[in-house]
């Protein structure tokens, strides 16, 4: 079995690592010759706009998948005639545009923040009146890790925000003063079998995921039911195959869908050590037509991202409860360079990790 992966970042690398366990050969396509996935996969370097290079990459692959949602849809369309592509193109197109994403949530009766399409300053002024302050002006496309967003707290800020972002397609969203942020990872096979990982609690700093705790505390019952029902609605609507991630705001016991990712996700990295079958292995199982592995949690886990630069980790390297994953990337502000997962972590270990990252 051969799987082609659009994208060669750390998610592609971890998919490649999981593929080896399953006897699957992976080939990644990336615009960078330094892509982390080259450590474990065949790497094809090229432009996503080069249709011939994309077709050559796909040659001999049994199925094509992707590890980031900003893959140009033309690249997917170029290989669809001759290859299965999972998750489906419609899922990618939806996740690439915040307006399409929120519209899908609304169509499926999944709670989501109030939102409005913004094409002019007049649209923005009218939407602020309707949605209320504070609110968040976002680019519809290419936003990740908190990029492409401006929080509006007063009418005086409208002019400046419009001036900063008016050359892009925009959406205005209600600001949710959430109690906490949660995510769910679901995986679906082509035959419709679905498994759910537990709800995960996430803490972000400067718009970038800092820490994920699995399972999230106090989420059994209604919260888990809400999350699973939302995921089922989306996967059924899109005829989804693979891992789907939905990020929620929890507010007064209600889950409000913020965004979805049609791929394996940062908040699920803990599953490599903390579940019987990781999100990466189950994604590959789903897209290749294999039976899903157990999503049972083996141990409660806490995952920390390493961002910007790699600190001195020598004091935790030999701890049997700690697993360090470095991606081999050069240091850069705001860049995810690795993650550390703690299984059955003590409060002391968590506090030590926080001090190391500080």
N, C-alpha and C positions, 0 to 999 in steps of 0.2 A: 504494500500500500504506500502510495506517494502523495504527500499533501503539499500544495503550494501555499505560501503565506505572503500576502501583501503586507510589507512592513517588516523591518528587521531589528526593532528596538528590544527593550528588555522583555516585553511580553512575547515577542517572537522567539527570543532566546529561551524563555521558560517553557513555551510550547515545544520547542525543539528538544529540550531536556526530557519533557514528559513523553515525547514521541519515541525516544529511544527505548523506554520501558515497554512500549507497545509494539516494538518492531516496525515502526512507521518511519519512513525517510521523509524529511522535510527540506524544502527549498524555499528560501526567502528572497523577496524582491525589495530592494531599498535604494534610495538615491545616494546613500553614503557608503563608502567602502569601509568605514569604521563601525558599522552597525554591530551592536552587541551579539546579535544572532549568529554572526559568522563563527563564533566559538563552537557552535554545536550543529549548525546547518550549512548546507551549500548556500552561498550568497550570490545572487545576481544583482549587479549594480547597474542602474539605469534610470531613465526618466519615466515617470508615470504617463507622460504625454506621448511617449514613443510607442505607438501601437505595435510595431514590429518587435521591439524588445519585450513588451508585455506578453505578446503571443509566444515568443520563444521561451520565456520564463515558464509559461503554463504547459508547454509541450511535455507530454509524458506524465503529467500529474493526474491523479484520480479525482481529486477534488481541490477546489480553491477556497481559502478562507482569508481573513485579514485580522490584523492585531491593533489597528487604530481606525477611528471612524472618519478621518479626513482623506481617505483614499479617493482620488478622483473617480467619479462614477464611470467616466469613459474607459478607465482601465478595466473595471468590472465588466462593462458591456463588451469589451474587446475579447473577453475569454468565455462569455456566457454561452455562446453558440455551441462550443465544443467541450465545455466542462461544467460540472456541477459547481455552483457557488453557494456556500453557506457561511453565515446567515444570508438571507435573500437580499437582493438589491434594494427592495422597498424599505427594508429595515435600515440600511445604510443611508438612503436618501432622507428618511425621516429623522434619523439621529443627527444628520449634518446640519439641519436647519431648526433652530429653536421654535420658530413659529409652527412648522409642520409637526414637531414633537408635541408641543402644547395642544395643538389642534387635535392630534390623535388621542391624547389623554382625555380631552373634553368629549370627543366623540364616543369614547368607551366608558364615559361616566366615572372616570378616575379623578379624584380631587386633585386640583392643580392650582397654582396661584392665578389670580386674574391677570389677563394679558391683553395686549393690543399691538397690532401691526403698525409700525411707524415709518411713514414715507416722507413726511414733511415736518417742519417746525410746528405748524398748526396741528398736525396729528398728535405731536408730542404734548402740546399744551392741553388739547382736549382730553387726551388719555390720562394725563396727570390729574385732571379734574375728576374724571370718572373713577380711576383706580385709587387715587388718594396718595398722600405722602406719609412716610417715605415710600419710594418705589425704586426699581432698578432698571436702568436703560442698558440693554445688552445688544451686541452684534448678533445677528441671526446665525451667522456661520463662523467657523474657525475659532470659537472661544473654548478655552480649556484652562484648568488650573487658575481660575479667577481672572483670566485675561478677557479684554473686551467688555468690561462692565463698569458702570458708574452708578453709584447710589445717589439718588436725588432726595434731599431732606427738606428743601424749601423751593418755592417758585423762583427765587432769585438764581438758582443754579441751572435752570432750564437752558438759558441762552448759552452758557459756557459748555454744557454737556452736548447740546446740539452742534455747536461749533467744533467740538472735538471729534464727533462721530458721524457727522451728517453725510459723509461720502460712502457709507455702507448701509446694507439692509439692516434694519433695527427692529427690536421688539421691546416693549415696556412691560415690566412684570411687577406685580404686587410684592412688596417686601414682607416676608414672613418672619415674625419674631419667634422663631422656633424654640422648642424645649431642647431638642437634640436632633442630630442628623443620623439617619439610618440608611442602610442599603440592603438589597436582597439580590442574590445571584440565583438564577434559575437556569436549568439546562433542559433542552427538548430535543428529541430525536425526530427523524423524518417521519417515523411512524406515529408520533404524537405522545410518546412516553415522556413524562416530565418529572424532574427531581428539583428540590429546593434546598439550598444551603440555608442555615439559620440567619435571622436578621443580624446585621453587623452594625455596631455603633462607630461612627466616624467623627474625628475632630480635625478640623482644617486650620491651618495658619497661613495667612496671606493668600487665601484661595487655593492652597495646595494641601493635599491630604497629609496630615502629620501622624495620626494614630488610628488604628482600627482594632476594635475589641470584638471577639467572636467566642461564644454568642453574646449578643447585646443583652444586658440585664433587663428583666421585667418586660419581656416582649412576647411571652407565650400567650396564646388565646387571641383576642381581637386584633392586636397589632400584626401578628403573624398572618392571621386570616386576611387582613386588608392587603398586605404586601403580596401574598400568594395569589389572591384573586386578581390584583392588578397585573401581575406578571402573566397569569393565564390568559387574561383578556388580550394583552398585547401579542403574545406568542400565537394565539389562535387567529387573531386578525391578520397577522403578517405571515402565517404559515412558517413560523420561525424554526430554525435548526441551529443548535449550538448554545453557548452560554449567553444569557442576556442579563444585564445589570440595570437595576432601577435604583436611583437615589431619591430618598424622601426626606422631607422635613416632618418631624413629629410635633404636633401642636395640640395640646389638650386631648390626647388620646386618639387623634386623627392623623393618618398619614397623608401628606400632601406631596404628590409626585413632582420632583424638581426636574430631573432629566434621566434619560436612559442611555446606555452604552451597549451597542450590539457586538459585544466581544468580552473576552476575559478582562478582569478589572483589578485595579490597584487594591481595592478594599477586600479582594479575595486572595491575596498572596499568602495569608496565614494558612490557607487550606493545603499548602504543600506539606507542612508538618502537622497541621491540626485536624485533618480529616482523612478518612480512609482513602478517598480518591480526590485529588486536587482539582480545582477548576480547570487547569490546563489539560489534564488527562481526560476529564469528562467532556471538554469541548472537542477534543480530537475524537473521542469515542462517538460523540453525536454526529459530527460532520462526516465521519467515515462509515457510518452505519453499524457500529459496534453497540453492544449492550452497555448501558450506563453502569459506572461503578458506584459503590455505596458512597453516599454523601454524609454518612455518620461522622460526627465529631469524635475524635479520639481523645483530645484534651482541649480545655479552654485555652485560647491564644490571644496574644496582643502583638500587633505588628506596628513597627515604627518605620517611617520613611527616612532615608538619609538624603538630605537635600543640600545642594550647593557645594559642599566639601565633605570629605570623609574624615570623621574625627578619629582619635585614638581609641580603638576598640579592644586593645590588648587585655583590659581588665575583665572582659566578658567572653573572651575567645574560647576558653576551655570549660565553660559552663554547659553541662549536658542539656539544660533547658533552653538554650539560646542557639539560634541558627542565623548566621550572617550571610547575606546574599549581596555581592557587589557586581555591578553591571559592566565594569571596565570602561566607563565614560570619563571624559575629562571634566574637571571641576568647572562649574559655572553657576552663577547666582540663579536660584530657582530651579535648578536641574535635579531630577531624581537620579541619584547615583547608586542607590542600593536600598535594601531594607533589612531589618532585623526582626525576626519572629521569636517571641518567647512563648513556650508552651507551659501550661500550669504555672504561670508566673506569680511570684510573691509581690506584695506591695513594695518591698525593699528593692527587688530587681527592676520593677517598673520605674521607681524613683531614681535608681542609678542610671537607667537608660535616658531618662529625661535630663539628668545632669550632664551626661556625656554629650547629648545632642545640643544642649545649651552652649 
